[in-house]
């Protein structure tokens, strides 16, 4: 993309920003909440591009002024200052252009949403459940470092610790856009506590990250939902609450079932279950979008394929390997303590490179 065509694109988006600014204040937008939220999001996204455009125009102006001084100025000191300015701004230009090109490629529309994360123990029996617990602790500590809020909605503890299944919501800024890279099969290689001969076993857990749907994203009819209530249960199936506070929802048209027993209040459990049901129905449509996108790229980092093996955690060698980008690190303990950012940053860089290539840049 040439400098001229980049400016043309930025000028068009500047005009669209002004148009959205007018639309968002109109009575029609205020009365239609779905449209109002969509315009609000477009306004925020365009605002960042408009600021980048302003910065880019200033940079081009600085370069042109420095060139003019070098061409017409005879004073040696002024010419030296102009040469320094030209070198500085010319070096900065490709970096700013790269940043703007990424901003011009449409982001995943779900990235700004909160997320629902489910971790399930896979092959490996008790050891897989223990590993699922390790993953939950890792994500909890990572979310804590980002000042994100974690709320467990449903869990099924393992008989020797950890979880056969745990589902939780994460709320904060750009949550789904960050955690979406964690969807897939996670493998662990280590000597289980139950292993008497010191042999290394391989177990697995699956992680699924769903964008949390907002109320206006999915319309739910009460007549399509069967509601069951039951007593909450703890490890081994024993009742931990004598009231029927736990809630199970069945969406009759699709057969999707969700349940929540984390709260003591039936109303709160139902509200959380409704939120999860809405998100699961929304995710069914979102998966079609991911499949369409992935078909246009040779590789895709944040794929919707949750059966793909994405990462291996090797305890004997303190090694962690992300198979999507062939990244190997030897800081397993730190990662399991929530220091995930370096891996996620590398995944984002890889996906941005794919997006630039797919966008023809």
C-alpha positions as CSV (number, residue, x, y, z in Angstrom):
1,X,0.0,0.0,0.0
2,X,1.5,3.3,-1.1
3,X,1.6,6.4,1.1
4,X,-1.1,8.0,-1.2
5,X,-3.5,5.1,-1.1
6,X,-3.1,4.8,2.7
7,X,-4.0,8.5,3.1
8,X,-7.0,8.0,0.8
9,X,-8.2,5.1,3.0
10,X,-7.7,7.2,6.2
11,X,-9.5,10.2,4.7
12,X,-12.5,7.9,3.9
13,X,-12.5,6.6,7.5
14,X,-12.3,10.2,8.8
15,X,-15.5,11.0,6.9
16,X,-17.2,7.8,8.3
17,X,-16.2,8.8,11.8
18,X,-17.9,12.2,11.4
19,X,-20.9,10.4,10.0
20,X,-21.1,8.0,12.9
21,X,-20.7,10.9,15.3
22,X,-23.9,12.4,13.9
23,X,-25.8,9.1,13.7
24,X,-25.1,8.1,17.3
25,X,-26.8,11.3,18.6
26,X,-29.9,10.8,16.5
27,X,-33.2,9.9,18.2
28,X,-33.5,6.8,15.9
29,X,-30.2,5.4,17.3
30,X,-31.1,6.1,20.9
31,X,-34.4,4.3,20.6
32,X,-32.8,1.2,19.0
33,X,-30.5,-0.2,21.7
34,X,-28.9,-2.8,19.4
35,X,-28.1,-0.2,16.7
36,X,-26.9,2.3,19.4
37,X,-24.4,-0.2,20.9
38,X,-23.1,-1.1,17.4
39,X,-22.6,2.5,16.5
40,X,-20.9,3.1,19.9
41,X,-18.4,0.3,19.2
42,X,-17.8,1.6,15.6
43,X,-17.2,5.1,17.0
44,X,-14.6,3.9,19.5
45,X,-12.8,1.8,16.9
46,X,-12.8,4.7,14.4
47,X,-11.6,7.1,17.0
48,X,-8.4,5.2,17.4
49,X,-7.9,5.3,13.6
50,X,-8.6,9.0,13.4
51,X,-6.0,9.7,16.1
52,X,-3.5,7.6,14.2
53,X,-4.4,9.5,11.0
54,X,-3.6,12.8,12.7
55,X,-0.3,11.4,13.9
56,X,0.6,10.2,10.4
57,X,-0.4,13.5,8.7
58,X,1.9,15.3,11.2
59,X,4.7,12.9,10.4
60,X,4.3,13.5,6.7
61,X,4.2,17.2,7.3
62,X,7.4,17.0,9.4
63,X,9.2,15.1,6.6
64,X,8.1,17.6,3.9
65,X,9.2,20.6,6.0
66,X,12.6,19.0,6.7
67,X,13.1,18.3,3.0
68,X,12.2,21.8,2.1
69,X,14.7,23.3,4.6
70,X,17.4,21.1,3.2
71,X,16.6,22.2,-0.3
72,X,16.4,25.9,0.3
73,X,18.2,26.7,3.6
74,X,21.8,27.9,3.5
75,X,22.4,28.1,7.3
76,X,24.6,25.1,8.3
77,X,23.1,24.7,11.8
78,X,19.5,24.8,10.5
79,X,20.4,22.3,7.7
80,X,21.8,19.9,10.4
81,X,18.7,20.2,12.5
82,X,16.5,19.5,9.4
83,X,18.7,16.5,8.5
84,X,18.3,15.0,12.1
85,X,14.5,15.6,11.9
86,X,14.2,14.0,8.5
87,X,16.2,10.9,9.6
88,X,14.1,10.5,12.8
89,X,10.7,10.9,11.1
90,X,11.8,8.7,8.0
91,X,12.8,5.9,10.4
92,X,9.5,6.2,12.3
93,X,7.3,6.2,9.1
94,X,7.4,2.4,8.4
95,X,6.6,1.6,12.0
96,X,3.6,3.9,12.0
97,X,2.4,2.6,8.7
98,X,2.6,-1.0,10.0
99,X,0.5,0.0,13.0
100,X,-2.1,1.7,10.8
101,X,-2.3,-1.2,8.4
102,X,-3.2,-3.5,11.3
103,X,-5.8,-1.0,12.5
104,X,-7.3,-1.0,9.0
105,X,-7.8,-4.7,8.9
106,X,-11.2,-5.5,10.6
107,X,-10.7,-7.0,14.0
108,X,-12.6,-10.0,15.2
109,X,-15.9,-8.3,16.2
110,X,-16.0,-10.5,19.4
111,X,-12.6,-9.5,20.8
112,X,-13.9,-6.8,23.1
113,X,-16.4,-9.2,24.8
114,X,-16.1,-11.0,28.1
115,X,-15.5,-14.7,27.9
116,X,-16.9,-18.0,29.2
117,X,-14.2,-20.6,29.7
118,X,-14.7,-24.3,30.2
119,X,-12.0,-26.7,31.1
120,X,-12.6,-30.5,31.0
121,X,-10.3,-33.3,32.0
122,X,-9.7,-35.5,28.9
123,X,-7.6,-38.7,28.6
124,X,-5.8,-39.7,31.7
125,X,-8.5,-40.2,34.4
126,X,-7.7,-38.7,37.8
127,X,-4.4,-37.2,36.5
128,X,-6.4,-35.4,33.7
129,X,-8.7,-33.9,36.3
130,X,-5.7,-32.8,38.4
131,X,-4.2,-31.1,35.3
132,X,-7.6,-29.4,34.6
133,X,-7.3,-27.9,38.1
134,X,-3.7,-26.8,37.4
135,X,-5.0,-25.0,34.2
136,X,-7.8,-23.3,36.1
137,X,-5.3,-22.1,38.7
138,X,-3.0,-20.8,35.9
139,X,-5.8,-18.9,34.2
140,X,-7.0,-17.5,37.6
141,X,-3.6,-16.1,38.4
142,X,-3.3,-14.7,34.8
143,X,-6.7,-13.0,35.1
144,X,-5.7,-11.6,38.5
145,X,-2.6,-10.0,37.0
146,X,-4.9,-8.4,34.3
147,X,-7.4,-7.2,37.0
148,X,-10.1,-9.3,35.4
149,X,-12.9,-10.7,37.4
150,X,-13.4,-14.6,37.5
151,X,-16.7,-16.2,38.5
152,X,-17.2,-19.9,38.6
153,X,-20.6,-20.9,37.3
154,X,-20.4,-24.7,37.5
155,X,-17.8,-27.3,38.6
156,X,-17.5,-31.1,39.0
157,X,-14.5,-31.9,41.2
158,X,-12.2,-34.9,40.4
159,X,-12.0,-37.8,42.9
160,X,-8.3,-37.1,43.6
161,X,-8.4,-33.3,43.2
162,X,-8.7,-30.9,40.4
163,X,-11.8,-30.9,38.2
164,X,-13.5,-33.2,35.8
165,X,-15.1,-30.0,34.5
166,X,-15.1,-26.4,35.5
167,X,-16.9,-23.5,33.8
168,X,-16.2,-19.8,34.7
169,X,-16.8,-16.4,33.3
170,X,-14.1,-13.8,32.9
171,X,-15.0,-10.1,32.8
172,X,-12.7,-7.2,31.9
173,X,-11.2,-5.3,29.0
174,X,-10.5,-7.2,25.7
175,X,-11.0,-10.5,27.5
176,X,-12.1,-12.7,24.6
177,X,-9.6,-11.2,22.2
178,X,-6.8,-12.3,24.6
179,X,-8.1,-15.7,25.9
180,X,-9.4,-17.0,22.6
181,X,-5.9,-18.3,21.8
182,X,-6.3,-20.9,24.7
183,X,-9.0,-22.9,23.0
184,X,-7.9,-26.5,22.2
185,X,-6.3,-29.6,23.7
186,X,-3.6,-29.0,26.4
187,X,-1.3,-32.0,27.1
188,X,0.8,-32.6,30.2
189,X,3.7,-35.0,30.5
190,X,4.7,-35.8,34.1
191,X,4.9,-38.5,36.8
192,X,1.5,-38.7,38.4
193,X,1.3,-38.7,42.2
194,X,-0.4,-42.1,42.0
195,X,2.5,-43.6,39.9
196,X,4.6,-45.9,42.0
197,X,7.4,-46.7,39.5
198,X,8.2,-43.1,38.5
199,X,7.0,-43.4,34.9
200,X,6.1,-40.3,32.9
201,X,2.4,-40.3,31.8
202,X,0.7,-38.2,29.2
203,X,-2.7,-36.7,30.1
204,X,-4.8,-34.1,28.5
205,X,-7.5,-31.5,29.2
206,X,-9.6,-29.5,26.7
207,X,-10.1,-25.7,27.0
208,X,-13.0,-23.9,25.2
209,X,-13.2,-20.1,25.3
210,X,-16.6,-18.6,24.2
211,X,-17.4,-14.9,23.6
212,X,-20.0,-14.0,26.2
213,X,-23.2,-12.9,24.5
214,X,-25.0,-9.8,25.5
215,X,-28.8,-9.8,25.9
216,X,-29.4,-8.1,22.5
217,X,-27.1,-10.6,20.7
218,X,-29.5,-13.5,21.1
219,X,-33.3,-13.4,21.5
220,X,-34.5,-16.2,23.8
221,X,-38.1,-17.3,24.1
222,X,-39.1,-18.6,27.5
223,X,-41.3,-21.1,25.7
224,X,-38.2,-22.7,24.2
225,X,-36.5,-23.2,27.5
226,X,-37.2,-26.1,30.0
227,X,-36.1,-25.1,33.5
228,X,-35.2,-27.8,36.2
229,X,-34.1,-27.1,39.7
230,X,-32.2,-29.4,42.0
231,X,-30.0,-29.4,45.2
232,X,-26.4,-28.3,44.7
233,X,-23.9,-31.2,45.1
234,X,-20.2,-31.3,46.1
235,X,-17.4,-33.9,45.7
236,X,-18.7,-37.5,45.6
237,X,-22.2,-36.3,44.8
238,X,-23.2,-35.4,48.4
239,X,-25.7,-32.5,48.8
240,X,-24.2,-29.3,50.0
241,X,-27.5,-27.3,49.9
242,X,-30.9,-28.6,51.1
243,X,-32.8,-26.0,49.0
244,X,-33.4,-26.4,45.2
245,X,-31.0,-23.6,44.3
246,X,-29.2,-25.2,41.4
247,X,-30.7,-24.6,37.9
248,X,-30.5,-26.6,34.7
249,X,-31.7,-25.2,31.4
250,X,-32.6,-27.1,28.3
251,X,-32.9,-25.1,25.0
252,X,-35.5,-27.3,23.3
253,X,-34.9,-26.2,19.6
254,X,-31.1,-27.0,19.8
255,X,-30.8,-29.5,22.7
256,X,-28.2,-27.3,24.4
257,X,-28.1,-27.9,28.2
258,X,-26.4,-25.6,30.8
259,X,-26.5,-25.6,34.5
260,X,-25.4,-23.4,37.4
261,X,-25.1,-24.3,41.1
262,X,-22.4,-21.9,42.3
263,X,-24.7,-19.4,44.0
264,X,-27.0,-20.1,47.0
265,X,-29.8,-18.2,45.3
266,X,-31.9,-19.9,42.6
267,X,-32.5,-16.6,40.9
268,X,-28.8,-15.8,40.7
269,X,-28.1,-19.3,39.4
270,X,-30.8,-19.0,36.8
271,X,-29.5,-15.6,35.6
272,X,-25.9,-17.1,35.2
273,X,-27.3,-20.1,33.4
274,X,-29.3,-17.9,31.1
275,X,-26.2,-15.9,30.3
276,X,-24.2,-19.1,29.5
277,X,-27.1,-20.5,27.4
278,X,-27.2,-17.3,25.4
279,X,-23.4,-17.4,24.9
280,X,-23.5,-21.0,23.7
281,X,-26.2,-20.3,21.2
282,X,-24.3,-17.2,20.0
283,X,-21.1,-19.3,19.8
284,X,-22.8,-21.8,17.4
285,X,-23.2,-18.9,14.9
286,X,-19.7,-17.6,15.7
287,X,-18.1,-20.9,14.8
288,X,-19.5,-20.5,11.3
289,X,-17.7,-17.2,11.1
290,X,-14.4,-18.7,12.3
291,X,-14.7,-21.5,9.7
292,X,-15.2,-19.0,7.0
293,X,-12.2,-17.0,8.1
294,X,-10.0,-20.0,8.5
295,X,-10.9,-21.2,5.0
296,X,-9.3,-18.0,3.6
297,X,-6.0,-18.5,5.4
298,X,-3.5,-21.3,5.1
299,X,-3.0,-21.3,8.8
300,X,-4.9,-19.7,11.6
301,X,-3.7,-19.1,15.2
302,X,-7.0,-18.4,17.0
303,X,-8.9,-21.3,15.3
304,X,-12.3,-22.5,16.3
305,X,-11.1,-26.1,16.2
306,X,-11.2,-27.1,19.8
307,X,-10.0,-30.7,19.1
308,X,-6.6,-29.4,17.9
309,X,-3.6,-30.1,20.2
310,X,-2.2,-26.7,20.9
311,X,0.2,-26.9,23.8
312,X,2.3,-29.4,25.7
313,X,3.5,-29.0,29.3
314,X,6.5,-31.2,30.0
315,X,7.4,-31.3,33.7
316,X,10.7,-33.4,33.6
317,X,12.3,-30.8,31.3
318,X,10.4,-27.8,32.7
319,X,9.4,-27.2,29.0
320,X,6.3,-25.7,27.5
321,X,5.7,-25.9,23.7
322,X,3.0,-24.2,21.7
323,X,2.6,-26.3,18.6
324,X,0.8,-23.6,16.5
325,X,3.8,-21.4,16.2
326,X,6.6,-23.8,17.1
327,X,7.4,-21.9,20.3
328,X,9.4,-23.7,23.0
329,X,10.1,-22.1,26.4
330,X,11.8,-23.5,29.6
331,X,9.8,-21.6,32.2
332,X,7.0,-24.1,32.9
333,X,6.7,-23.1,36.6
334,X,6.3,-19.4,35.8
335,X,3.7,-20.1,33.1
336,X,1.7,-22.4,35.4
337,X,1.8,-19.5,38.0
338,X,0.0,-17.3,35.5
339,X,2.8,-15.8,33.5
340,X,1.1,-16.4,30.1
341,X,1.5,-13.0,28.5
342,X,4.7,-13.8,26.6
343,X,3.1,-16.8,24.9
344,X,-0.1,-14.9,24.1
345,X,2.0,-12.0,22.7
346,X,3.8,-14.3,20.3
347,X,0.5,-15.8,19.2
348,X,-0.9,-12.3,18.6
349,X,2.2,-11.4,16.5
350,X,1.8,-14.6,14.5
351,X,-1.9,-13.9,13.8
352,X,-1.3,-10.3,12.9
353,X,1.2,-11.4,10.3
354,X,-1.4,-13.7,8.9
355,X,-4.0,-11.0,8.9
356,X,-1.7,-8.6,7.1
357,X,-0.9,-11.2,4.5
358,X,-4.6,-12.1,4.0
359,X,-5.3,-8.4,3.7
360,X,-2.8,-8.0,0.8
361,X,-0.3,-5.8,2.7
